[in-house]
Amino acid sequence: MAQTVLVTGGAGYIGSHACKALAAAGYLPVTLDNLSTGWRDAVRFGPLIEADLMDRAALDAAFAAHRPVAVLHFAALSQVGEAMAEPGRYWRTNVAGSLNLIEAAVAAGCLDFVFSSTCATYGDRDGEVLDEETPQNPLNAYGASKRAIEDMLSDFGAAHELRHVIFRYFNVAGADPEAEVGEFHRPETHLIPLILDAVDGKRDALTIHGTDYPTPDGTCIRDYVHVVDLVDAHVAGLEWLRAGRGSRVFCLGTGDGFSVREVVDATRHVTNRPVPMQDGPRRGGDAVKLVCGSQRARDELGWVPARSTMKQMIGDAWRWHQNGHYER
């Protein structure tokens, strides 16, 4: 009988891909999601528990009913602009919700915990390739809330022997190559789907938020990782813990940064279509450049971001974009 893994946010973009990867690795993924941003249709590889992390009784019931051997924790609010405008929502939802989840896991004796963190914990560190030892200095409540959860996991590890793997990464892109699941947000906020919306006329134009950054073309630079590569690392992190290894932090990235305009140009090339664009003001809380190294993950987890080329990420995203959608 397959071992069960509780996947919070498993109805969302990354979580649904993680559930597929877990199922392929022989686990039974049980999704826990309140469907505020996730999609019922995306839960295809195991059961769904429709519940909120703020509901401790529902969490206790989920652990009791399914007896998971581990947790993969993706559920979070994650929009930088929103975090700047409504920090209270981020502290309450991300931090208090995660505390409920961690306490419920410990109470149930489920002591292997994989956490989806972010390179936004580092803040703006222009010119550096970020790694696990880079000092953290988040610019907004999103990054700050994720850093707080990392600290929480460390404290629970010391007090209750909660074993954890933390992954820090930035922009995730692409879609399942078989197009079973993909990236679908309403409203859409992620760069590549926004570009694809503009390409096929679902929006009038892509707005580029800030064209006066100190970069070669004036737009922000980010490191992009294919979602399939990313969730493969999460499964490897789970197996690291199941093998009895200790708590660890890993950064996940290619070490290469792409500006917004470079991503637009790559999309134009892959789709062979024009991209309508307009310039807009900067968004508060956006760093100039975030590029993430992954040598530790390569060395210790054997992780290789094999699909994380811009051509592959956009190609897979475009295939899903033309054919995929969800209903709640």
TORKOL-4160 file (C-alpha; in steps of 0.2 Angstrom, whole numbers, padded with zeros to 4 digits, m for minus):
328
<pt num="1" X="0000" Y="0000" Z="0000"/>
<pt num="2" X="0007" Y="0017" Z="m0005"/>
<pt num="3" X="0013" Y="0029" Z="0009"/>
<pt num="4" X="0002" Y="0044" Z="0010"/>
<pt num="5" X="0010" Y="0062" Z="0009"/>
<pt num="6" X="m0001" Y="0077" Z="0014"/>
<pt num="7" X="0001" Y="0091" Z="0001"/>
<pt num="8" X="m0005" Y="0108" Z="0006"/>
<pt num="9" X="m0009" Y="0119" Z="m0009"/>
<pt num="10" X="m0010" Y="0103" Z="m0020"/>
<pt num="11" X="m0024" Y="0111" Z="m0031"/>
<pt num="12" X="m0012" Y="0125" Z="m0036"/>
<pt num="13" X="0001" Y="0127" Z="m0049"/>
<pt num="14" X="0016" Y="0119" Z="m0041"/>
<pt num="15" X="0006" Y="0108" Z="m0029"/>
<pt num="16" X="m0003" Y="0099" Z="m0043"/>
<pt num="17" X="0013" Y="0096" Z="m0052"/>
<pt num="18" X="0020" Y="0089" Z="m0036"/>
<pt num="19" X="0006" Y="0078" Z="m0033"/>
<pt num="20" X="0009" Y="0070" Z="m0051"/>
<pt num="21" X="0027" Y="0068" Z="m0046"/>
<pt num="22" X="0023" Y="0060" Z="m0030"/>
<pt num="23" X="0011" Y="0048" Z="m0038"/>
<pt num="24" X="0024" Y="0043" Z="m0051"/>
<pt num="25" X="0036" Y="0040" Z="m0036"/>
<pt num="26" X="0024" Y="0028" Z="m0028"/>
<pt num="27" X="0016" Y="0039" Z="m0015"/>
<pt num="28" X="m0002" Y="0043" Z="m0013"/>
<pt num="29" X="m0004" Y="0062" Z="m0012"/>
<pt num="30" X="m0018" Y="0069" Z="m0002"/>
<pt num="31" X="m0021" Y="0087" Z="m0006"/>
<pt num="32" X="m0027" Y="0099" Z="0007"/>
<pt num="33" X="m0033" Y="0116" Z="m0001"/>
<pt num="34" X="m0046" Y="0129" Z="0003"/>
<pt num="35" X="m0048" Y="0132" Z="m0016"/>
<pt num="36" X="m0046" Y="0151" Z="m0014"/>
<pt num="37" X="m0033" Y="0151" Z="m0028"/>
<pt num="38" X="m0032" Y="0132" Z="m0032"/>
<pt num="39" X="m0043" Y="0122" Z="m0044"/>
<pt num="40" X="m0053" Y="0106" Z="m0040"/>
<pt num="41" X="m0050" Y="0100" Z="m0058"/>
<pt num="42" X="m0031" Y="0100" Z="m0054"/>
<pt num="43" X="m0033" Y="0087" Z="m0041"/>
<pt num="44" X="m0031" Y="0072" Z="m0051"/>
<pt num="45" X="m0018" Y="0060" Z="m0043"/>
<pt num="46" X="m0026" Y="0057" Z="m0025"/>
<pt num="47" X="m0040" Y="0063" Z="m0014"/>
<pt num="48" X="m0044" Y="0081" Z="m0010"/>
<pt num="49" X="m0048" Y="0088" Z="0008"/>
<pt num="50" X="m0056" Y="0105" Z="0006"/>
<pt num="51" X="m0050" Y="0114" Z="0021"/>
<pt num="52" X="m0041" Y="0130" Z="0027"/>
<pt num="53" X="m0024" Y="0130" Z="0037"/>
<pt num="54" X="m0032" Y="0142" Z="0049"/>
<pt num="55" X="m0044" Y="0127" Z="0054"/>
<pt num="56" X="m0034" Y="0117" Z="0067"/>
<pt num="57" X="m0048" Y="0105" Z="0069"/>
<pt num="58" X="m0049" Y="0101" Z="0051"/>
<pt num="59" X="m0030" Y="0098" Z="0050"/>
<pt num="60" X="m0031" Y="0086" Z="0065"/>
<pt num="61" X="m0044" Y="0077" Z="0057"/>
<pt num="62" X="m0034" Y="0076" Z="0040"/>
<pt num="63" X="m0019" Y="0069" Z="0049"/>
<pt num="64" X="m0030" Y="0056" Z="0059"/>
<pt num="65" X="m0039" Y="0050" Z="0043"/>
<pt num="66" X="m0025" Y="0049" Z="0031"/>
<pt num="67" X="m0010" Y="0046" Z="0043"/>
<pt num="68" X="0003" Y="0054" Z="0031"/>
<pt num="69" X="0021" Y="0050" Z="0033"/>
<pt num="70" X="0026" Y="0067" Z="0028"/>
<pt num="71" X="0020" Y="0085" Z="0023"/>
<pt num="72" X="0024" Y="0095" Z="0007"/>
<pt num="73" X="0019" Y="0112" Z="0011"/>
<pt num="74" X="0015" Y="0124" Z="m0004"/>
<pt num="75" X="0000" Y="0133" Z="0002"/>
<pt num="76" X="0003" Y="0152" Z="0004"/>
<pt num="77" X="m0002" Y="0169" Z="m0002"/>
<pt num="78" X="0012" Y="0174" Z="m0014"/>
<pt num="79" X="0010" Y="0190" Z="m0023"/>
<pt num="80" X="0023" Y="0204" Z="m0020"/>
<pt num="81" X="0011" Y="0219" Z="m0024"/>
<pt num="82" X="m0003" Y="0212" Z="m0013"/>
<pt num="83" X="0010" Y="0209" Z="0001"/>
<pt num="84" X="0015" Y="0227" Z="0001"/>
<pt num="85" X="m0003" Y="0233" Z="0002"/>
<pt num="86" X="m0010" Y="0220" Z="0014"/>
<pt num="87" X="0005" Y="0214" Z="0025"/>
<pt num="88" X="m0008" Y="0208" Z="0039"/>
<pt num="89" X="m0015" Y="0195" Z="0027"/>
<pt num="90" X="0002" Y="0188" Z="0023"/>
<pt num="91" X="0007" Y="0187" Z="0041"/>
<pt num="92" X="m0009" Y="0180" Z="0047"/>
<pt num="93" X="m0012" Y="0167" Z="0032"/>
<pt num="94" X="0006" Y="0162" Z="0029"/>
<pt num="95" X="0013" Y="0162" Z="0047"/>
<pt num="96" X="m0002" Y="0158" Z="0058"/>
<pt num="97" X="m0008" Y="0145" Z="0045"/>
<pt num="98" X="0009" Y="0136" Z="0044"/>
<pt num="99" X="0010" Y="0136" Z="0063"/>
<pt num="100" X="m0006" Y="0127" Z="0064"/>
<pt num="101" X="0000" Y="0115" Z="0051"/>
<pt num="102" X="0017" Y="0112" Z="0060"/>
<pt num="103" X="0009" Y="0109" Z="0077"/>
<pt num="104" X="m0004" Y="0097" Z="0069"/>
<pt num="105" X="0010" Y="0087" Z="0061"/>
<pt num="106" X="0020" Y="0086" Z="0077"/>
<pt num="107" X="0004" Y="0081" Z="0087"/>
<pt num="108" X="0001" Y="0067" Z="0074"/>
<pt num="109" X="0019" Y="0061" Z="0074"/>
<pt num="110" X="0022" Y="0066" Z="0056"/>
<pt num="111" X="0039" Y="0072" Z="0058"/>
<pt num="112" X="0046" Y="0074" Z="0040"/>
<pt num="113" X="0041" Y="0091" Z="0032"/>
<pt num="114" X="0046" Y="0098" Z="0015"/>
<pt num="115" X="0043" Y="0117" Z="0014"/>
<pt num="116" X="0042" Y="0128" Z="m0001"/>
<pt num="117" X="0051" Y="0144" Z="0003"/>
<pt num="118" X="0057" Y="0158" Z="m0008"/>
<pt num="119" X="0072" Y="0167" Z="m0014"/>
<pt num="120" X="0062" Y="0183" Z="m0009"/>
<pt num="121" X="0069" Y="0180" Z="0009"/>
<pt num="122" X="0085" Y="0187" Z="0002"/>
<pt num="123" X="0079" Y="0204" Z="m0003"/>
<pt num="124" X="0088" Y="0214" Z="m0016"/>
<pt num="125" X="0106" Y="0207" Z="m0018"/>
<pt num="126" X="0111" Y="0214" Z="m0035"/>
<pt num="127" X="0125" Y="0205" Z="m0044"/>
<pt num="128" X="0126" Y="0190" Z="m0032"/>
<pt num="129" X="0121" Y="0172" Z="m0036"/>
<pt num="130" X="0111" Y="0168" Z="m0020"/>
<pt num="131" X="0115" Y="0152" Z="m0011"/>
<pt num="132" X="0110" Y="0144" Z="0006"/>
<pt num="133" X="0123" Y="0155" Z="0016"/>
<pt num="134" X="0117" Y="0172" Z="0008"/>
<pt num="135" X="0111" Y="0183" Z="0022"/>
<pt num="136" X="0092" Y="0185" Z="0022"/>
<pt num="137" X="0084" Y="0203" Z="0021"/>
<pt num="138" X="0066" Y="0202" Z="0014"/>
<pt num="139" X="0059" Y="0217" Z="0006"/>
<pt num="140" X="0040" Y="0213" Z="0009"/>
<pt num="141" X="0028" Y="0203" Z="0019"/>
<pt num="142" X="0029" Y="0189" Z="0007"/>
<pt num="143" X="0047" Y="0186" Z="0009"/>
<pt num="144" X="0047" Y="0190" Z="0028"/>
<pt num="145" X="0033" Y="0178" Z="0031"/>
<pt num="146" X="0042" Y="0164" Z="0022"/>
<pt num="147" X="0058" Y="0167" Z="0032"/>
<pt num="148" X="0048" Y="0167" Z="0048"/>
<pt num="149" X="0041" Y="0150" Z="0044"/>
<pt num="150" X="0059" Y="0144" Z="0040"/>
<pt num="151" X="0063" Y="0150" Z="0058"/>
<pt num="152" X="0048" Y="0141" Z="0065"/>
<pt num="153" X="0053" Y="0124" Z="0057"/>
<pt num="154" X="0071" Y="0126" Z="0065"/>
<pt num="155" X="0063" Y="0129" Z="0082"/>
<pt num="156" X="0051" Y="0114" Z="0080"/>
<pt num="157" X="0066" Y="0104" Z="0074"/>
<pt num="158" X="0075" Y="0108" Z="0090"/>
<pt num="159" X="0061" Y="0105" Z="0102"/>
<pt num="160" X="0051" Y="0091" Z="0094"/>
<pt num="161" X="0063" Y="0083" Z="0081"/>
<pt num="162" X="0054" Y="0089" Z="0066"/>
<pt num="163" X="0065" Y="0085" Z="0051"/>
<pt num="164" X="0063" Y="0097" Z="0037"/>
<pt num="165" X="0069" Y="0101" Z="0020"/>
<pt num="166" X="0067" Y="0119" Z="0015"/>
<pt num="167" X="0068" Y="0124" Z="m0004"/>
<pt num="168" X="0071" Y="0142" Z="m0009"/>
<pt num="169" X="0068" Y="0147" Z="m0027"/>
<pt num="170" X="0061" Y="0161" Z="m0037"/>
<pt num="171" X="0051" Y="0161" Z="m0053"/>
<pt num="172" X="0043" Y="0144" Z="m0058"/>
<pt num="173" X="0038" Y="0142" Z="m0076"/>
<pt num="174" X="0032" Y="0129" Z="m0089"/>
<pt num="175" X="0019" Y="0115" Z="m0087"/>
<pt num="176" X="0017" Y="0097" Z="m0087"/>
<pt num="177" X="0024" Y="0090" Z="m0104"/>
<pt num="178" X="0009" Y="0079" Z="m0105"/>
<pt num="179" X="m0003" Y="0094" Z="m0101"/>
<pt num="180" X="m0012" Y="0085" Z="m0087"/>
<pt num="181" X="m0010" Y="0100" Z="m0076"/>
<pt num="182" X="m0003" Y="0117" Z="m0079"/>
<pt num="183" X="m0002" Y="0135" Z="m0074"/>
<pt num="184" X="m0019" Y="0144" Z="m0073"/>
<pt num="185" X="m0023" Y="0158" Z="m0061"/>
<pt num="186" X="m0038" Y="0170" Z="m0060"/>
<pt num="187" X="m0033" Y="0183" Z="m0060"/>
<pt num="188" X="m0016" Y="0180" Z="m0068"/>
<pt num="189" X="m0001" Y="0188" Z="m0061"/>
<pt num="190" X="0014" Y="0178" Z="m0067"/>
<pt num="191" X="0025" Y="0184" Z="m0081"/>
<pt num="192" X="0025" Y="0170" Z="m0094"/>
<pt num="193" X="0006" Y="0167" Z="m0094"/>
<pt num="194" X="0003" Y="0185" Z="m0095"/>
<pt num="195" X="0014" Y="0186" Z="m0110"/>
<pt num="196" X="0005" Y="0171" Z="m0118"/>
<pt num="197" X="m0012" Y="0180" Z="m0114"/>
<pt num="198" X="m0006" Y="0195" Z="m0124"/>
<pt num="199" X="0001" Y="0184" Z="m0138"/>
<pt num="200" X="m0016" Y="0176" Z="m0141"/>
<pt num="201" X="m0027" Y="0191" Z="m0138"/>
<pt num="202" X="m0034" Y="0187" Z="m0120"/>
<pt num="203" X="m0027" Y="0203" Z="m0115"/>
<pt num="204" X="m0024" Y="0219" Z="m0125"/>
<pt num="205" X="m0005" Y="0220" Z="m0120"/>
<pt num="206" X="0008" Y="0215" Z="m0107"/>
<pt num="207" X="0012" Y="0229" Z="m0095"/>
<pt num="208" X="0030" Y="0229" Z="m0090"/>
<pt num="209" X="0031" Y="0235" Z="m0072"/>
<pt num="210" X="0047" Y="0246" Z="m0072"/>
<pt num="211" X="0059" Y="0250" Z="m0086"/>
<pt num="212" X="0071" Y="0260" Z="m0077"/>
<pt num="213" X="0080" Y="0247" Z="m0066"/>
<pt num="214" X="0099" Y="0247" Z="m0067"/>
<pt num="215" X="0100" Y="0232" Z="m0078"/>
<pt num="216" X="0106" Y="0231" Z="m0097"/>
<pt num="217" X="0088" Y="0233" Z="m0103"/>
<pt num="218" X="0080" Y="0242" Z="m0088"/>
<pt num="219" X="0069" Y="0228" Z="m0083"/>
<pt num="220" X="0070" Y="0216" Z="m0068"/>
<pt num="221" X="0080" Y="0200" Z="m0069"/>
<pt num="222" X="0075" Y="0183" Z="m0062"/>
<pt num="223" X="0080" Y="0165" Z="m0062"/>
<pt num="224" X="0067" Y="0153" Z="m0069"/>
<pt num="225" X="0065" Y="0135" Z="m0065"/>
<pt num="226" X="0054" Y="0123" Z="m0074"/>
<pt num="227" X="0040" Y="0117" Z="m0063"/>
<pt num="228" X="0044" Y="0099" Z="m0067"/>
<pt num="229" X="0062" Y="0101" Z="m0062"/>
<pt num="230" X="0056" Y="0110" Z="m0046"/>
<pt num="231" X="0044" Y="0096" Z="m0040"/>
<pt num="232" X="0057" Y="0083" Z="m0044"/>
<pt num="233" X="0068" Y="0092" Z="m0031"/>
<pt num="234" X="0054" Y="0091" Z="m0019"/>
<pt num="235" X="0052" Y="0073" Z="m0021"/>
<pt num="236" X="0071" Y="0071" Z="m0019"/>
<pt num="237" X="0069" Y="0081" Z="m0003"/>
<pt num="238" X="0056" Y="0070" Z="0004"/>
<pt num="239" X="0066" Y="0055" Z="0000"/>
<pt num="240" X="0081" Y="0063" Z="0009"/>
<pt num="241" X="0071" Y="0064" Z="0025"/>
<pt num="242" X="0063" Y="0047" Z="0023"/>
<pt num="243" X="0081" Y="0040" Z="0022"/>
<pt num="244" X="0084" Y="0047" Z="0039"/>
<pt num="245" X="0095" Y="0062" Z="0034"/>
<pt num="246" X="0095" Y="0078" Z="0044"/>
<pt num="247" X="0086" Y="0095" Z="0041"/>
<pt num="248" X="0093" Y="0105" Z="0026"/>
<pt num="249" X="0091" Y="0120" Z="0016"/>
<pt num="250" X="0093" Y="0120" Z="m0003"/>
<pt num="251" X="0092" Y="0133" Z="m0016"/>
<pt num="252" X="0085" Y="0129" Z="m0033"/>
<pt num="253" X="0089" Y="0138" Z="m0048"/>
<pt num="254" X="0099" Y="0138" Z="m0064"/>
<pt num="255" X="0111" Y="0152" Z="m0059"/>
<pt num="256" X="0106" Y="0162" Z="m0075"/>
<pt num="257" X="0095" Y="0177" Z="m0075"/>
<pt num="258" X="0083" Y="0183" Z="m0088"/>
<pt num="259" X="0076" Y="0201" Z="m0089"/>
<pt num="260" X="0057" Y="0204" Z="m0093"/>
<pt num="261" X="0062" Y="0209" Z="m0110"/>
<pt num="262" X="0072" Y="0194" Z="m0113"/>
<pt num="263" X="0058" Y="0183" Z="m0108"/>
<pt num="264" X="0046" Y="0193" Z="m0120"/>
<pt num="265" X="0059" Y="0190" Z="m0134"/>
<pt num="266" X="0060" Y="0172" Z="m0131"/>
<pt num="267" X="0041" Y="0170" Z="m0131"/>
<pt num="268" X="0040" Y="0179" Z="m0147"/>
<pt num="269" X="0053" Y="0167" Z="m0155"/>
<pt num="270" X="0044" Y="0151" Z="m0148"/>
<pt num="271" X="0027" Y="0156" Z="m0153"/>
<pt num="272" X="0032" Y="0165" Z="m0169"/>
<pt num="273" X="0019" Y="0178" Z="m0164"/>
<pt num="274" X="0021" Y="0197" Z="m0159"/>
<pt num="275" X="0019" Y="0202" Z="m0141"/>
<pt num="276" X="0009" Y="0218" Z="m0138"/>
<pt num="277" X="0017" Y="0228" Z="m0124"/>
<pt num="278" X="0016" Y="0244" Z="m0114"/>
<pt num="279" X="0027" Y="0251" Z="m0101"/>
<pt num="280" X="0021" Y="0254" Z="m0083"/>
<pt num="281" X="0028" Y="0260" Z="m0067"/>
<pt num="282" X="0038" Y="0250" Z="m0055"/>
<pt num="283" X="0029" Y="0239" Z="m0042"/>
<pt num="284" X="0034" Y="0241" Z="m0024"/>
<pt num="285" X="0044" Y="0227" Z="m0016"/>
<pt num="286" X="0051" Y="0221" Z="m0032"/>
<pt num="287" X="0070" Y="0217" Z="m0032"/>
<pt num="288" X="0081" Y="0222" Z="m0046"/>
<pt num="289" X="0089" Y="0205" Z="m0049"/>
<pt num="290" X="0087" Y="0188" Z="m0041"/>
<pt num="291" X="0097" Y="0174" Z="m0047"/>
<pt num="292" X="0099" Y="0158" Z="m0037"/>
<pt num="293" X="0112" Y="0144" Z="m0037"/>
<pt num="294" X="0109" Y="0126" Z="m0034"/>
<pt num="295" X="0126" Y="0118" Z="m0031"/>
<pt num="296" X="0121" Y="0110" Z="m0015"/>
<pt num="297" X="0105" Y="0102" Z="m0022"/>
<pt num="298" X="0115" Y="0096" Z="m0037"/>
<pt num="299" X="0129" Y="0088" Z="m0025"/>
<pt num="300" X="0118" Y="0081" Z="m0011"/>
<pt num="301" X="0101" Y="0078" Z="m0020"/>
<pt num="302" X="0108" Y="0073" Z="m0037"/>
<pt num="303" X="0096" Y="0087" Z="m0044"/>
<pt num="304" X="0098" Y="0092" Z="m0062"/>
<pt num="305" X="0086" Y="0105" Z="m0069"/>
<pt num="306" X="0085" Y="0096" Z="m0086"/>
<pt num="307" X="0070" Y="0105" Z="m0093"/>
<pt num="308" X="0074" Y="0123" Z="m0086"/>
<pt num="309" X="0079" Y="0131" Z="m0103"/>
<pt num="310" X="0069" Y="0146" Z="m0107"/>
<pt num="311" X="0064" Y="0138" Z="m0124"/>
<pt num="312" X="0057" Y="0122" Z="m0115"/>
<pt num="313" X="0048" Y="0132" Z="m0101"/>
<pt num="314" X="0039" Y="0143" Z="m0114"/>
<pt num="315" X="0036" Y="0129" Z="m0126"/>
<pt num="316" X="0027" Y="0118" Z="m0112"/>
<pt num="317" X="0018" Y="0133" Z="m0105"/>
<pt num="318" X="0012" Y="0138" Z="m0123"/>
<pt num="319" X="0005" Y="0120" Z="m0126"/>
<pt num="320" X="m0004" Y="0120" Z="m0109"/>
<pt num="321" X="m0010" Y="0138" Z="m0112"/>
<pt num="322" X="m0018" Y="0133" Z="m0129"/>
<pt num="323" X="m0027" Y="0118" Z="m0122"/>
<pt num="324" X="m0028" Y="0119" Z="m0103"/>
<pt num="325" X="m0040" Y="0127" Z="m0091"/>
<pt num="326" X="m0049" Y="0122" Z="m0075"/>
<pt num="327" X="m0066" Y="0124" Z="m0067"/>
<pt num="328" X="m0068" Y="0125" Z="m0048"/>
